[in-house]
Structure formats: structure tokens, C-alpha cells
């Protein structure tokens, strides 16, 4: 069940909730339309378009280890094939419209000091961001067996938001499903199979990111549930969020974290209560603050169901 989020974004907030799915969607309830039609549209201003290369060249001169990898580009979504109009408040299926982009274009558009110049004035989000790279990130709200939430503090050496608190995550990877560039599909069946592979990568990738960043084995994690998409207002960066349960007690997590494969990306791991997590949101990038808001909406949904169940039992009595 998905809910549109026009009224879920506080005025002046650092994030915008693009889509909330408080019931949590499984792989059978999420699909992907991967198509070149969802790729970034070059900006009509040639000087602005040329600035992408200039920004990238300057960046790699300062950091020769940067790699221009492929990423999935977030275009838009549709609810049960309604074309993204959102005429219904709750549906049981979401289709993500994804294209292809790369890290170079991300650095040269979204992360550029000129990023606002790439935006188009429009209420339609897919039009507003048509000239930005907008790679789709992912994040996981992980709940331990004693109801604590796992939060990382980013290293001071990372490119985005060093020293900030974040949920574990990263990006779904096109190369994981054999995509290096768009290919002309020979038939409809081939395109459908590719869309299914990309859909599965949305779920597989978040588990991989959690394992690599926290050291928690995949066998200790529940199947992830998709709870929505948030976007930080600063440089319009979209991130999809998942809810995952961990069978370990919070006391076990630091030991696992000490052997994490990608532990260098963060300096500390915290297991915190909901109240503590709320206090941390002021030191989160906007998209992760939005991830917290999506988690809150999920918890509110669970509370409402519980209250409704209690009232129903009282009525039966």
C-alpha cells in the first residue's frame, strides 16, 4: 500500500517525501520500468552543459581515486499504472521509472555549485529534474531484536556530508545485473526479464550495502520492505528506503561492525532508541532525515492498526 506525500513535507524542511509506502512493499509489489526514455535530458544551455566536464576534471585533479561508475537514474514512479497522477491514496503496487546515469554527471549536475540552474520550474517532479543526473541511492532502517535502530557516522574522508549521521546504504548497481549501457532489446520478453532483474537488484543491493557497512551477516537480516522515496532539497538527491529487521541484539552489533568490509566509510556505529534517533536527524543529510520520516509513518501505521484492532475487540465484546 502506497500513499502519496504531498501533505507530508513540512514547509522549510531539508527533505521532500516523494512517495510513502507505510505498509512496506515486497519485491512482488514493486516493479521497474528501465528505459532510455528516463535518462537525463541535456540542458539547452551549452555553457551549462559544458560545465559538467569542467567540474568533473577539477574534482578528479583533487582526488585521482574517483571512478566514473554507472548508476540508475530516478525518473519518476507510477501507482498501479495510474501514470503517476496519484488519484488514489493507497495502492498495492509501485512501478519505478529508471534510466541510466553516471557518477561524473552526478558530480557535474547535482553536486555542482550551479545545481539550481539545471532545474526547470515545474510542479511535475520528472520535468523539474529532467536535466539533473539524480542517481537513485538506497538506505536501510535496521531494527535490532531489542528495537534499537542502527545509525552510522560518516567518515571525514567521504565526498558527501562527511561526519554526518546516516542509515546504512549506498546505491543499487547497474553492473550487478549486467548493465553497462542501454541496449536495444530484441523483443518484449527480453525487456521484461531485464526489468525483473533490475527490480530484484533494488532489494538485493540494500542487503549487500548493510552487510558491507555493518558486518551483520545476511542470514541475520529479514527480507527488506520498501517504505518509500525521499529527496533532499539541497541538490535534489533521491534515495529509496527499506525497513529491515535484524535478529541480533544491539549489544552484538559493535562486534560485527569491527569486521565490516566497508567500515572505512564510517567512523562510528550507533544503536539508538527512537527518541535518540529523532535527535540525530538534525545532523543527517536531508534525504536520510526523510528516511527517518518514512520510518515514522510506518510506525504510525502500525499503531493505527493496533488501535483499530483493540476497538474492534471491544465492539465484539
N, C-alpha and C positions, 0 to 999 in steps of 0.2 A: 504494500500500500504506500503510495507516494502522495505527498502534499506539496502543493505549490507554495512558494515562500515570499510572495510579495509583501506580506504584512509581518514577516519575521525578522526584518532587518532594522534595528534601531537607527534612528537618524544620527548621523555623525559617527557611526561605528567604523571600525577598521576592516570590516568584512561585509560581504553580502552573501546570504544563503541563496544559491541558485535553485536548489532542489532539496527537499527534506523527505526522507523515507523512514519515519519513526518506527514502522513495523519491522524494518530490516528486510532487505531483499536477498534472496539466494540466487545462485547462478541461473536457475530456470526462470527467474523473474527479471533478469537483466539481459539485454542483448546489445550488440554493437553494429552500427552501420559504418563500416570503414570504407571511405571513398575519397578520391582525389577532389571531389566537389566540396569537401570540408577542409581542404587545405587553406592556408593563409593566402589572401589576395594581396599582391604587391601594391604599395601605395602609389598613387598617381604623381606625387611629387618626386621627381628623380633625385633631387638632392637629399631628401629624407631617406629615400631608398638606399642611396649610396652610403649613407651614414652607418648602415648596418655593418658593412665591411670595415669601415674605419674604426668603429667601436670594438669589433672583434680583434682586429690587428693590434690595437692598443692593449687590449686585455691579455692576449697571448704573449705580448712582449714582456708583460709583468709577471706572467705565470706560464711558462712553457709546457707545463704538465696538462693544461686544459685540452680536452678531447671533444671534437665536434661530433657527438653521437646523435643518432636518430631518436626522436621522441614522438609519442602520439599527441596530436593536436586536438584540443577540445573545441568542437564547433558549436553544438547545442544538444538538446535532447528532445524526445517526444514521449508522451504518455499514452500507452495503448494505441499508438498510431494516430493520435489526435493532431499531429503536425506541430506540437509544441505550444498550442494555443492555450492549453491548461483550462479547458472548460469544465473539468471535473476536479474536485478537491482530493479524491483518493482513487488511485488505480492500483492494479496488481502487477503492472509491467512497465519498465522503463527501457527505452532504446537510446543509447548514447551515440551521437553522430561524431565520429572521429576521423581526422585526417592525419597527415604526416608533417612533421617539422623537424628542426634540429637545434642543438644547443647554441650554435653560432647565431641563428636567427633570434633565439630567445634572449641572448645577451644583447643583441643589436636592436631589439624592439622593447620587450617587456622590462628588461633591466637597464635600458639606456636612460640617460638623463632627459632624453627627448620623448619618453614613452607616451606622454599625453598627446603629443602631436600625431601619433599613429591611430588615435581613437576617432571614431565617427560619431557625431551627435545623433543618437537614435535610442528609442525605448527598447528596440529589439536588440538583445544582447549579442546575437550572432552577427548583426550588422555593425554594432558599436565596436566590436573587437576583431573585425574581419582582417585588419592589417597587422595584427599582433601575432606572435608565434604561439602564445598560450599553450605550452605543453601541459598535459594533464598529470599532476602529481597525485600521490596517494598517501594516506595516513591511517593509522590504526589506533582506536581507543581500546586498550587492552585492560581487561578487568581480571585481577587475580582471584584466587579462591576465597580470600578474605575481603573482597570488594574494594581493593585499592586499585588505583589507576597508574599505569606506567608512563613516566614522562622523562625525556632526555634533555640534557642541556648541551646545546651545540658547541662544538669546538670553536675557538677563536680563529682557526685557520680555514674554515669553510667560506665559500663565496657569498652565501646569502644568510643574513641575520646571525652572525657569529655571536655566541654567548646567550642566545635566546632559548627559551623552553619550547620543545616541540613534542608531538606524538611521534613514535617510530614510523618511518615511511620513506618514500622516495618517488619512484616512477614505475609504471608498467613499461616494459621494454619491447619495442617492435622486433628487435633481433631475436628475442626469445621465441617468437613464432615464425622466424624466418623471413621477416620483412626488412629489406634494406631500401627499397624504393617501391613506388606504385607500379604494378604490372597490369597489363590489360588482361582481365580474366577471360578465359576461353569459353566459359559457359556460366549460367546462373548457379549451377551446383557448386562449381569451384569457388565462386564468390561467397556462397552461403557457408561453405566449410571454413573459409578464411575468417569470416565474421564470427563463427563459433570459436575458433582458436583465439581470436583477439578478446572475445568475451571472457574466456577461461583465463587468459593472461591477466585480466583485471583482478581476479580473485587469487590466482597463483602468485602474482608478483607481490601482493601485500604480505603474504605469509613469508615469502623469501626475504623481504625487507626486514620483517620483525625478527626472524631467525638471525640474520646477519648483524643487525644493530643491537640486539639484546642478548643473544646467546641462548634464548629459550628454544628448545627443540620443537620442531613442527608437530611432533606427536603429542605435545602438551597444550596445543592450541586448538580451539574449536573452529569449525568452518566459518570463515568470515561472512558477515552480513553487511551489505551495502546500506549505509544510512543517509547518504546524500552528498551534495557537492557544495563547497563554499569557495569564495573567491576573495582574496584580499583586495582592498580598494587601491592600495599602493601597487602600481604596475599590473593591475588586473590579472593576478596569478591564480588559476583554478586548481583545486585539489579535491579529489574524491575521498570520502572517509568510510571506514568499515568498523564494525564492532566485533571484537574477538574476546572470547573467554580463555583464560589461562588456568590450567589445573594446579599450578604451583601456588604456594603461599607466598606472600610478599617478602617474607624473610629469606626465601630461596633465591630471589631474583638477582641480588648483587653478586652472588657467587657465579651464576650463569653469565652475567654481564661481563665479568672479568675475563672471559674467554671468547667474547663476541668477535666475529670476523671483521666487522666494520666498526669496532669500538673507537677507532681513531676519529670518527666523525663527531663524536660527542665526548664530553669530559666527565659527565656525571649522569647517573640514572637515579631517578626518584620514584618511590611508590607512595602515592599520596591519596588522601581522602577527597571526597567531592568538594568539601569546603576549601581544602588546601589547593586543589586544582583550580577552583574559581579565582583564588588569589593570584595564581600564576599567570592567568590569561593576559594580564597587562604587559607581561614580558614574553608574549608569544607573537609570532608573525600573524598578520590578520587572518590568513587562511586557516591557521591552526586554532585561533580564537574561534573562528567559525565552526571548526570541528568540535570544539567543546560545546558550542550552542546546539549543534546537531545531536550530540550525546544527551544534552539536557532535554531536548524534545523527545528523544526516545524514552528517557526515564519518565517524563510526564505522561507519555502514552501508557507505559506500564502501570503507573499509579492510577490513571483513569480506569484502566481495565480492572484493576484490583478493587477500586471503589465501586464500580458498576457491579462486579460480581458479589460484593458484600450486600449491596442494596437488593440485588435480585434474590439472594438467600433470605434476607429479612422479609421480602414480599411473599416468598413461598411459605415462610413460617407463619 
